[in-house]
Amino acid sequence: MSFAINLRSDLRRMSDAELAALLARCWERHDAAQALASPFALSASSRGFIRHPAAYPLISVLRVSLGITWSMGLAFGFGLESLLFPSYRALMNMHLSLCDIADINDELERRRA
């Protein structure tokens, strides 16, 4: 298990049915973004070390670029392109929905343990 600051207390207050409904909505949001991003595909997604929906966009936009093709971000690394180009914005929405899905799965694992 990696080090992370979990600020998702909202998930702890939800019932199992509410979590299931939220998970379904997140997958629907992911699939809709995937359709908009075509022909591009999301190759990687990482949440970073702060677990909260408000932190994911900020961490995802912060990045370091070296050269034309290589970039590294704290979590995702699309940077400002995600604000300017519709395909990149769709990829960012896919990434953000995957962050929420991972948070829900973490909560389900915590409840199972």
C-alpha positions, -999 to 999 in steps of 0.1 A, spaced: 0 0 0 14 34 -9 13 66 12 -18 87 6 -38 112 25 -74 101 22 -99 129 25 -129 110 12 -150 110 43 -181 115 20 -177 79 9 -177 66 44 -211 81 51 -227 65 21 -246 32 22 -236 3 0 -265 11 -24 -254 47 -27 -218 36 -34 -231 13 -61 -251 40 -77 -221 64 -76 -199 38 -91 -224 33 -120 -225 71 -126 -187 73 -126 -185 45 -152 -211 62 -173 -191 95 -171 -160 76 -181 -177 59 -211 -191 92 -223 -157 109 -221 -141 79 -239 -165 83 -268 -156 121 -270 -119 114 -268 -119 90 -298 -95 84 -316 -72 92 -286 -70 68 -257 -60 72 -221 -27 53 -216 -22 58 -178 -40 73 -148 -27 79 -113 -44 97 -85 -14 112 -67 -10 113 -30 -41 133 -19 -74 115 -22 -101 141 -28 -121 151 -59 -111 187 -55 -74 178 -54 -74 156 -85 -78 183 -112 -52 205 -95 -27 177 -91 -34 165 -127 -27 199 -142 6 204 -125 34 189 -146 70 191 -158 77 189 -195 110 179 -211 112 183 -248 83 178 -271 70 144 -263 79 136 -227 60 150 -197 56 140 -161 30 152 -138 22 146 -102 -8 125 -112 -16 128 -149 2 154 -168 -20 168 -196 -15 203 -182 -32 232 -198 -39 213 -230 -68 197 -211 -84 231 -209 -78 241 -245 -86 211 -266 -118 191 -265 -101 157 -270 -77 164 -241 -105 176 -220 -123 143 -226 -92 124 -216 -89 145 -185 -126 137 -177 -118 100 -182 -89 103 -158 -110 121 -131 -137 95 -133 -111 68 -129 -98 86 -98 -134 85 -83 -137 49 -93 -105 40 -75 -117 59 -44 -149 40 -44 -130 7 -48 -108 17 -19 -138 23 3 -153 -10 -7 -121 -28 2 -120 -10 36 -156 -21 43 -148 -57 33 -118 -58 56 
